[in-house]
């Protein structure tokens, strides 16, 4: 597996504990991207782009709390936030159809993942930090591909996709009771 030629992945570490606890974070993110490109139709469509950027920021609870408050009006930290680069029309035109993509740079979007929240959630769920991180990277990318979990039927579809991808990596279903 490899990233599509036109997909440029930028990973930024804004909190040092990430590199200490999970030094292979960039390889994990690449693997998640490759998995989505190989197994999700909207991910496969990323191969049509001559230049599309995806940014992942590994941060702390303080930054994600601020972003969550500023953009979602939720005054608390969360595990992952995704900010779409493509609007819904572009997703429908370029990722969900066979339309040719113009030769210009695009942004798929930005994903922020908060270390402390991920760590606490993994510990509380009795799963490895790495497995929970993989799940959240996949979750964040699926959001950028227009998957959501606001309505029950959307949540079922998104969770099924996540579970399917995690199974390929040998990671248990995070939604199993």
N, C-alpha and C positions, 0 to 999 in steps of 0.2 A: 504494500500500500504506500501511497505517497500523496502529498497535497496536490491539487490541480495546479498546473503551471501558472495560472493567473491569480491564485489566491496568495495574498501576502499576509502572514500572521505576525502580529506584533504583540509580544508579551512584556508587560511592565510589572516589576515588583516594587510595591509601594510600602511594604512591611517586611522587615528582615526575617521574621519567623518562618515565612514561606520557604525560603532557600535552606534554612536550617532543618526543617522538618520534612520537606518534600523537595530535595534537590533536583529530582527528575521532572519537575512541574512542566517544563516546556515540552518534553517528549510525550508526557501524558496528554497535554492539550493537542498536540499534533495528531496523536493516535485517535483522539475523540473526533477531530475534524475529518480525518481520513475515513473513519467508521461511518460518519454521517454522509460524506460524499459517496461512499460505496453502497449505502443501504437505504437512504431516504431520497425520494424523488426530487424534492427541492434541493437537497444537497448535491445530487448528481447534476442538477442544472447549473451549479457553480462552475462547472467545467466550461460553460459557454462564455464566461467572462474573460477578457484579456487582462483585466486588472481589477481585483476586488480585495478590499482590506478588511481584516478582522482584528480587533484589538481586545486583548484580555488584560485586565488590571487585577493583580493580586494585592489586596489591600487589607486594612484592619477595620474593626467595627466602627471606629470614629468616622472614617471617610464614608463608608456605606450608609451609616446613620444619617450623615449630612445629605447625601444624595437622595436617600429614601425620603427624607423630610422635604427637601427642595423640590423634587420631581413627582413624588407620589403622595405628599402631604401625610406621611406616616412617620411619626416622631419616635422611631426605634431603628435599631440595626436589623438587618436581614442577611440571609446567606448569600444570595446572588441577585444582581440586577442586570437587566439587559436593556440596552438603548439601541433601537433599530436605526440602521443607516438607510435602508431601503424603505420607501413608503409602501402602503398596501397596494397601490396601483402598480408599482415596480415589481413587487413580489408576484402579483398575479400575472403580469406581463412577461417577466423574465424567468421566474422560478417555477411557475405553475402552468406554463404553456411552452410552445415550441418557438416562440418569437426570438428573432435574432437580437443579440445584445449590442448596443452601440459601442464603438471602440473609444471608450473614455473610462477613466477611473471611477469606481463605485466604492462605497463603504457598506459592508454588510452590517456593521455596527460595533458596539462596545459591550463587553461583559465585565462586571466587577464582582469579585468573590471575596468575602470577608473571612479572614483567618479565624478569629475567635469564635464566631458563630458556627462555622463549619466544624471546628474542633469540639465544641460543646455538643452540637447535634450528633456528631459521630459517636462520641462517648456515651451520650444518653441512649442512642439506638443500639449500642453494642456492636458497631461496625468499625472498620478501619478508616482512618482519616483519608487515606488514599482512595478507597472505594467511594466514600461520600464525595470527595472532590471530583472524581470522574463523573459521578452522577450529576453534579451541579454544572460541570462544563457542558455536558450533553444537554442538560435542561436549558442552560443559557443560550446555546447555539440554536436549539429548536425554537426558542422564542424569537430569535432573529430571522428564522425561516417562516414565521407567522403562526407557529403553534402557540396555543394558549390554554389556560386552565380556569378561566372565569366561569364558563358554563359547564355543567356536568358532562355533556357529550364531548365538549372540547377537551376537558380534563381526562376523560377516559381514553381518547385518541392519543393525547400527548403522553400519558402515562404508559400506554401500550407500546408506543415507539421507544420511550426511554427503557422500558423493561426489556424489549427485544434487543436493543443495542447493548445494554449492560450484560445480557445473557451471553452475547458473542464474546465478551471479555471475561466471562466466568464470574460475574458479579451478581449476587442474589437480587431478586426483585425487591426494591426498596418500599414498595407499596403492599407487599404481602403482610397479612395480619399475623 
